[in-house]
Every structure is written in C-alpha cells, then in structure tokens.
Amino acid sequence: MTTEPGSARRAAALLTAMLIAATLTISGCAVFGKGGSSAAPATATLQSAQADYAQAQMQTEATEEALDELSASPDVDLAQAYRSFAASVEGVQATGERLITHADAMHFIGASYFVESEQSATACVFPRLQRPGNRRTEEIGTYFDAIAEEAWQVKRAYRAFQLDLSLIRDHLSRNPTPKSIETITPTMLKAKVEGESLKYALEQASAALERAKTAKGSKAGAGG
C-alpha cells in the first residue's frame, strides 16, 4: 500500500512537533526565535504563574478603563482615546500569551510543568553548569488538578475577551467616529462582561495556586 504525499508530510510534521515538545519538557528551557525573542519556557513556578495572573488582572482592568474612555470620549478626543484603547489591546494580547502557555502546558505536560523557584536561567544557556537539584518538580500533589482546571477556565475567558476587543479595534480602526462607536456599542458592552469573567477566572486561578503554595509551605514547616 502506498502513502499519499500529503499524508506523509502531515505525519512528518506531527513527529517533528512531538520531538520538539519532548525536548522542551526535558530541558525546561526557552526556545529562541527570530530577532532574539524567546518563546515561553516549558516550565514555570507557582510564583511565576501567580505573577502572570496578577499582571493579566491589572491589564484587564486597564483595558476596561480604556474601553470606558473610548465610549465616553467626545468627538474631538476620540482619535486619542482609540489609540490608547488599541495600545491596551496589544497589552492584553501580550499577557494573554502567558495565560495560554500555562493552560496548555498544564494540560499536555502535567504537574512536571511546575519546578522549584531555585531553577536558574543560566542552566539554559550553560546546561553543563546545571546542578541536579536545580529542576526539582514542585510537590503540589492533589492540588494540581484544580490548578490546571482554573488555568483552562482562564484561557477560555481570555479568548472570549480578546475576540471582542479585536472586533472593536478593527471596526474603529477604519473610522473612529461617534457613529462607529454607536454601531459597535453592543460588542463593547459584551467585552465589559467578558472582562469581568476573565478577572473572576484569574482570581480563582490565583487562589488555587495560593492554596498549593500554602499547603507546600505547611508541609515544609512540619518537616514533611
């Protein structure tokens, strides 16, 4: 039986993706792309994930404020209000990448995604200097399932919020006028609701991480 060229290419692409994912999981190091920028690392700490949730919370609030200013701005200030809003949308997208990374990595990698905070970034640049103790997996036990579920809810809420924001930005980019604001108002109102949902999801995700941190600290204090 012969294999179609398209099927062979898809199989090869899938194998390559699996090998890359396996390499990332083992190394826990970032992958550097064009321009020296780096993709999200294949590991995180409880603290770093919580910090990303806090950053996303602040960015969401700032974007909601920009959305309010956009809807309330008089015609003379509308162009500036739109520029501020568009910049805020970019901020949401930047923080959102980390939210997606956390959710996907927890889903596909599992609890080993979390490592001790003592892991050094130099281990990725100079792997031979890495000590065996630098990549201990976080002992979060039964808390991981709750953490992963909340992270997935954050991803879902972020996607909905980001979609509304993109629709608003693209609609107003052509001609930010009071009339165009009026036309897109239903989507702006929906974005406010989605923003509140995202903030709630972020709060729940952060609380799940905090419970794991507290339990881990109690265990360490008891000498367990």
KEKE-3310 file (N, C-alpha, C; in steps of 0.2 Angstrom, whole numbers, plus 5000, padded with zeros to 4 digits):
npx = (5004:5003:5008:5000:5008:5003:4999:5010:5018:5011:5012:5025:5027:5019:5027:5039:5034:5031:5043:5049:5041:5044:5058:5058:5051:5059:5071:5067:5069:5069:5065:5073:5069:5066:5075:5079:5070:5061:5052:5039:5044:5046:5043:5037:5035:5026:5025:5029:5018:5008:5011:5010:4996:4992:4997:4990:4977:4978:4981:4969:4960:4965:4962:4948:4945:4951:4942:4930:4933:4934:4921:4915:4921:4922:4919:4931:4941:4941:4950:4962:4958:4955:4968:4974:4966:4968:4982:4981:4974:4984:4992:4984:4984:4998:5000:4991:4996:5005:4995:4989:4999:5002:4990:4989:5002:5000:4990:4995:5008:5008:5009:5023:5026:5028:5041:5054:5057:5071:5077:5089:5090:5102:5105:5099:5107:5120:5120:5129:5133:5122:5115:5110:5099:5093:5081:5070:5054:5039:5031:5015:5005:4988:4983:4985:4976:4965:4972:4976:4963:4957:4966:4963:4950:4953:4960:4949:4941:4949:4951:4938:4937:4947:4944:4932:4938:4947:4938:4932:4943:4947:4935:4934:4946:4945:4938:4936:4923:4909:4897:4902:4906:4894:4888:4896:4893:4886:4895:4905:4899:4897:4911:4914:4907:4914:4926:4925:4922:4934:4942:4937:4940:4954:4956:4951:4960:4972:4970:4969:4982:4988:4983:4990:5003:5002:4999:5011:5020:5016:5019:5032:5036:5033:5042:5039)
npy = (4994:5011:5027:5043:5058:5070:5064:5059:5070:5076:5067:5068:5081:5080:5071:5079:5090:5083:5078:5091:5095:5086:5088:5101:5098:5090:5098:5111:5123:5139:5143:5150:5162:5171:5186:5186:5185:5176:5161:5155:5147:5129:5126:5132:5141:5140:5153:5161:5159:5164:5177:5181:5179:5190:5201:5200:5202:5216:5222:5219:5226:5239:5239:5239:5251:5259:5256:5261:5275:5276:5275:5285:5297:5313:5319:5326:5321:5308:5301:5300:5293:5281:5277:5275:5264:5254:5252:5247:5235:5228:5226:5217:5206:5202:5199:5189:5178:5172:5167:5157:5149:5143:5136:5127:5120:5114:5106:5097:5094:5091:5090:5091:5102:5112:5118:5120:5136:5139:5136:5140:5152:5152:5139:5136:5142:5138:5123:5113:5118:5116:5111:5095:5097:5108:5108:5102:5095:5104:5100:5098:5089:5084:5096:5100:5096:5105:5117:5116:5115:5128:5136:5132:5138:5151:5153:5151:5161:5172:5171:5174:5187:5193:5191:5200:5212:5213:5214:5226:5235:5233:5237:5250:5255:5259:5271:5280:5287:5295:5289:5276:5271:5270:5260:5249:5247:5237:5226:5232:5232:5219:5215:5221:5213:5201:5204:5205:5192:5186:5192:5187:5173:5174:5177:5166:5156:5161:5160:5146:5142:5149:5141:5129:5133:5137:5125:5118:5125:5123:5109:5109:5116:5108:5098:5089)
npz = (5000:4996:5002:5002:4997:5004:5016:5021:5023:5033:5043:5046:5050:5062:5069:5070:5078:5090:5094:5097:5107:5117:5119:5124:5136:5143:5144:5149:5145:5137:5120:5107:5095:5079:5078:5091:5101:5113:5115:5126:5141:5144:5157:5173:5189:5204:5209:5198:5189:5196:5197:5183:5182:5190:5184:5172:5177:5181:5168:5162:5169:5166:5152:5152:5158:5147:5138:5143:5142:5129:5124:5130:5126:5119:5102:5098:5105:5102:5093:5100:5111:5105:5101:5113:5118:5108:5110:5123:5120:5113:5124:5132:5123:5124:5137:5138:5130:5139:5148:5140:5137:5150:5153:5142:5144:5156:5153:5143:5148:5162:5180:5181:5174:5183:5192:5205:5212:5213:5201:5189:5176:5169:5167:5156:5146:5149:5150:5156:5168:5176:5191:5198:5207:5203:5196:5203:5204:5208:5223:5222:5223:5226:5222:5210:5199:5202:5200:5186:5180:5183:5176:5163:5163:5163:5151:5142:5146:5143:5129:5124:5129:5122:5109:5107:5110:5099:5088:5091:5090:5077:5070:5073:5068:5055:5055:5067:5074:5082:5077:5072:5085:5091:5083:5086:5099:5106:5105:5113:5125:5128:5128:5141:5150:5147:5151:5165:5168:5164:5174:5186:5183:5183:5197:5203:5198:5203:5217:5218:5215:5226:5237:5235:5237:5250:5256:5253:5259:5273:5274:5272:5283:5293:5292:5283)
capx = (5000:5007:5006:5000:5012:5001:4999:5017:5020:5007:5015:5032:5026:5017:5033:5043:5031:5031:5050:5051:5038:5048:5064:5056:5049:5065:5076:5064:5072:5066:5067:5074:5067:5069:5076:5082:5064:5060:5045:5038:5048:5041:5042:5035:5035:5019:5026:5029:5011:5003:5013:5007:4989:4991:4999:4984:4972:4979:4980:4962:4957:4967:4959:4941:4945:4952:4935:4925:4935:4933:4914:4913:4925:4918:4922:4937:4946:4940:4956:4967:4955:4956:4975:4975:4962:4972:4988:4979:4973:4991:4994:4980:4987:5004:4999:4987:5001:5007:4989:4988:5005:5001:4984:4991:5007:4997:4986:4999:5014:5006:5012:5030:5027:5030:5048:5056:5059:5078:5080:5092:5090:5109:5105:5098:5112:5126:5117:5134:5133:5116:5116:5104:5094:5090:5075:5065:5047:5035:5026:5009:5000:4981:4981:4987:4970:4962:4976:4975:4956:4956:4970:4959:4945:4956:4961:4943:4938:4954:4949:4932:4938:4952:4940:4928:4942:4949:4932:4931:4948:4947:4930:4935:4952:4944:4935:4934:4918:4903:4893:4905:4906:4887:4887:4900:4892:4884:4901:4908:4895:4899:4918:4914:4905:4919:4932:4923:4923:4941:4945:4935:4944:4961:4956:4951:4966:4977:4968:4971:4990:4989:4981:4995:5009:5001:5000:5018:5024:5015:5022:5040:5037:5032:5047:5037)
capy = (5000:5017:5033:5049:5063:5074:5061:5058:5077:5078:5063:5070:5087:5078:5068:5084:5093:5079:5079:5097:5096:5081:5092:5106:5096:5088:5104:5116:5130:5143:5142:5157:5163:5176:5193:5185:5184:5169:5158:5154:5141:5124:5125:5138:5140:5143:5160:5165:5158:5168:5184:5182:5180:5196:5205:5200:5206:5223:5223:5218:5232:5245:5239:5241:5259:5262:5255:5266:5281:5276:5275:5292:5302:5317:5318:5329:5317:5301:5298:5299:5288:5275:5275:5272:5258:5250:5250:5242:5228:5224:5223:5211:5200:5200:5195:5183:5173:5168:5163:5151:5144:5140:5132:5122:5116:5110:5101:5092:5091:5089:5093:5092:5109:5117:5117:5124:5143:5139:5134:5146:5153:5151:5132:5135:5145:5134:5117:5109:5120:5115:5106:5091:5100:5115:5107:5098:5097:5106:5095:5101:5084:5084:5102:5101:5096:5111:5122:5115:5117:5135:5139:5131:5142:5157:5153:5151:5168:5177:5170:5177:5194:5196:5192:5206:5218:5213:5216:5233:5238:5233:5241:5258:5257:5262:5277:5281:5292:5294:5284:5270:5269:5268:5254:5244:5248:5230:5222:5235:5230:5212:5215:5223:5207:5196:5206:5204:5185:5185:5194:5182:5167:5175:5177:5159:5153:5163:5157:5139:5142:5151:5135:5124:5136:5137:5118:5116:5128:5120:5103:5110:5119:5102:5094:5083)
capz = (5000:4995:5006:4999:4999:5009:5022:5023:5026:5039:5048:5047:5054:5068:5073:5072:5084:5096:5096:5100:5114:5121:5120:5129:5143:5146:5146:5153:5143:5132:5113:5104:5088:5075:5082:5098:5105:5116:5117:5133:5143:5146:5164:5177:5196:5206:5210:5191:5186:5200:5195:5177:5183:5193:5178:5167:5180:5180:5161:5160:5172:5162:5146:5153:5158:5141:5134:5145:5140:5122:5123:5133:5123:5114:5095:5097:5109:5100:5090:5105:5115:5101:5101:5120:5118:5104:5114:5128:5117:5112:5131:5133:5119:5126:5144:5136:5128:5145:5151:5136:5139:5157:5152:5138:5147:5162:5150:5140:5152:5168:5186:5180:5172:5189:5196:5211:5210:5213:5194:5186:5169:5166:5166:5149:5142:5151:5153:5159:5174:5179:5196:5198:5211:5201:5192:5206:5202:5214:5226:5223:5224:5223:5221:5203:5195:5202:5197:5179:5178:5184:5171:5157:5163:5162:5144:5139:5147:5139:5122:5123:5129:5117:5102:5107:5109:5092:5084:5092:5087:5069:5067:5074:5065:5049:5055:5074:5074:5086:5073:5073:5092:5092:5079:5089:5106:5108:5106:5119:5132:5129:5131:5148:5153:5146:5155:5172:5168:5164:5181:5190:5182:5186:5204:5205:5197:5208:5223:5218:5216:5233:5241:5234:5240:5257:5258:5252:5265:5279:5274:5273:5290:5298:5291:5278)
cpx = (5004:5004:5006:5005:5010:5001:5006:5020:5017:5010:5022:5032:5024:5023:5038:5040:5032:5038:5052:5048:5042:5054:5063:5054:5055:5070:5073:5066:5068:5069:5067:5073:5070:5070:5078:5076:5064:5053:5045:5041:5043:5041:5040:5036:5028:5019:5025:5022:5007:5005:5010:4999:4988:4992:4993:4978:4972:4978:4973:4958:4958:4963:4951:4941:4946:4945:4930:4927:4933:4925:4911:4916:4921:4922:4929:4943:4946:4946:4961:4965:4956:4963:4976:4972:4966:4978:4986:4977:4979:4993:4991:4983:4994:5004:4995:4991:5003:5001:4988:4993:5004:4995:4986:4997:5005:4993:4990:5005:5013:5009:5019:5031:5030:5036:5049:5059:5067:5081:5083:5092:5097:5109:5103:5103:5119:5123:5122:5135:5127:5117:5109:5098:5091:5083:5070:5058:5044:5031:5020:5003:4993:4979:4982:4981:4966:4965:4975:4968:4955:4960:4967:4953:4947:4958:4955:4940:4943:4952:4943:4933:4942:4948:4936:4932:4945:4944:4931:4936:4948:4941:4931:4942:4951:4942:4932:4929:4913:4899:4896:4905:4899:4885:4890:4898:4890:4890:4905:4905:4897:4906:4918:4912:4911:4925:4931:4924:4930:4944:4943:4939:4951:4961:4955:4957:4972:4976:4970:4978:4991:4988:4987:5001:5008:5002:5007:5022:5023:5018:5029:5041:5037:5037:5045:5040)
cpy = (5006:5022:5039:5054:5068:5071:5060:5065:5078:5073:5065:5077:5085:5075:5074:5088:5089:5079:5085:5098:5092:5085:5097:5104:5093:5094:5109:5123:5133:5142:5149:5157:5168:5183:5192:5185:5177:5167:5157:5147:5136:5122:5132:5136:5142:5150:5164:5164:5163:5176:5185:5183:5187:5202:5206:5203:5213:5226:5223:5224:5239:5245:5241:5248:5262:5261:5260:5273:5282:5278:5282:5298:5306:5317:5321:5325:5309:5297:5296:5293:5281:5272:5272:5265:5253:5247:5245:5235:5224:5222:5217:5205:5198:5196:5189:5177:5169:5164:5157:5146:5140:5135:5126:5117:5112:5104:5095:5090:5089:5093:5094:5099:5114:5114:5121:5131:5143:5138:5141:5146:5152:5143:5131:5137:5141:5128:5113:5112:5119:5109:5101:5093:5106:5114:5102:5100:5099:5100:5098:5096:5085:5090:5104:5101:5102:5117:5122:5117:5124:5138:5138:5136:5149:5158:5154:5159:5173:5177:5174:5185:5197:5196:5198:5212:5219:5216:5223:5237:5239:5237:5248:5260:5261:5269:5278:5287:5290:5289:5277:5267:5267:5261:5248:5243:5241:5226:5225:5233:5223:5211:5216:5216:5202:5198:5205:5196:5183:5187:5189:5175:5168:5175:5170:5155:5155:5160:5149:5138:5144:5145:5130:5127:5136:5129:5115:5119:5125:5113:5104:5112:5113:5097:5088:5083)
cpz = (5000:5000:5002:5001:5004:5016:5025:5026:5032:5045:5050:5051:5061:5072:5075:5078:5090:5099:5100:5106:5119:5123:5125:5136:5146:5148:5150:5151:5138:5125:5110:5097:5084:5079:5089:5103:5107:5117:5124:5135:5145:5153:5168:5185:5198:5207:5203:5188:5190:5198:5188:5177:5186:5188:5173:5170:5180:5173:5159:5163:5168:5155:5147:5154:5151:5136:5136:5142:5132:5120:5126:5130:5118:5107:5095:5100:5106:5097:5095:5110:5112:5101:5108:5120:5114:5107:5120:5126:5116:5119:5133:5130:5122:5133:5142:5134:5134:5148:5147:5137:5145:5156:5148:5141:5152:5159:5147:5143:5158:5174:5185:5177:5177:5192:5201:5208:5210:5206:5191:5179:5166:5164:5158:5144:5143:5154:5157:5166:5179:5185:5196:5202:5209:5197:5196:5205:5209:5216:5227:5224:5221:5221:5213:5198:5196:5199:5189:5176:5178:5178:5164:5157:5161:5154:5140:5140:5143:5132:5120:5123:5124:5110:5102:5106:5102:5087:5085:5089:5080:5066:5068:5070:5058:5049:5062:5075:5079:5083:5074:5080:5093:5089:5083:5097:5109:5110:5112:5125:5133:5131:5138:5152:5153:5150:5162:5173:5168:5171:5186:5190:5184:5193:5206:5204:5201:5215:5223:5218:5223:5238:5241:5237:5248:5260:5258:5257:5271:5279:5275:5280:5295:5297:5286:5272)
residu = (MET:THR:THR:GLU:PRO:GLY:SER:ALA:ARG:ARG:ALA:ALA:ALA:LEU:LEU:THR:ALA:MET:LEU:ILE:ALA:ALA:THR:LEU:THR:ILE:SER:GLY:CYS:ALA:VAL:PHE:GLY:LYS:GLY:GLY:SER:SER:ALA:ALA:PRO:ALA:THR:ALA:THR:LEU:GLN:SER:ALA:GLN:ALA:ASP:TYR:ALA:GLN:ALA:GLN:MET:GLN:THR:GLU:ALA:THR:GLU:GLU:ALA:LEU:ASP:GLU:LEU:SER:ALA:SER:PRO:ASP:VAL:ASP:LEU:ALA:GLN:ALA:TYR:ARG:SER:PHE:ALA:ALA:SER:VAL:GLU:GLY:VAL:GLN:ALA:THR:GLY:GLU:ARG:LEU:ILE:THR:HIS:ALA:ASP:ALA:MET:HIS:PHE:ILE:GLY:ALA:SER:TYR:PHE:VAL:GLU:SER:GLU:GLN:SER:ALA:THR:ALA:CYS:VAL:PHE:PRO:ARG:LEU:GLN:ARG:PRO:GLY:ASN:ARG:ARG:THR:GLU:GLU:ILE:GLY:THR:TYR:PHE:ASP:ALA:ILE:ALA:GLU:GLU:ALA:TRP:GLN:VAL:LYS:ARG:ALA:TYR:ARG:ALA:PHE:GLN:LEU:ASP:LEU:SER:LEU:ILE:ARG:ASP:HIS:LEU:SER:ARG:ASN:PRO:THR:PRO:LYS:SER:ILE:GLU:THR:ILE:THR:PRO:THR:MET:LEU:LYS:ALA:LYS:VAL:GLU:GLY:GLU:SER:LEU:LYS:TYR:ALA:LEU:GLU:GLN:ALA:SER:ALA:ALA:LEU:GLU:ARG:ALA:LYS:THR:ALA:LYS:GLY:SER:LYS:ALA:GLY:ALA:GLY:GLY)
# end
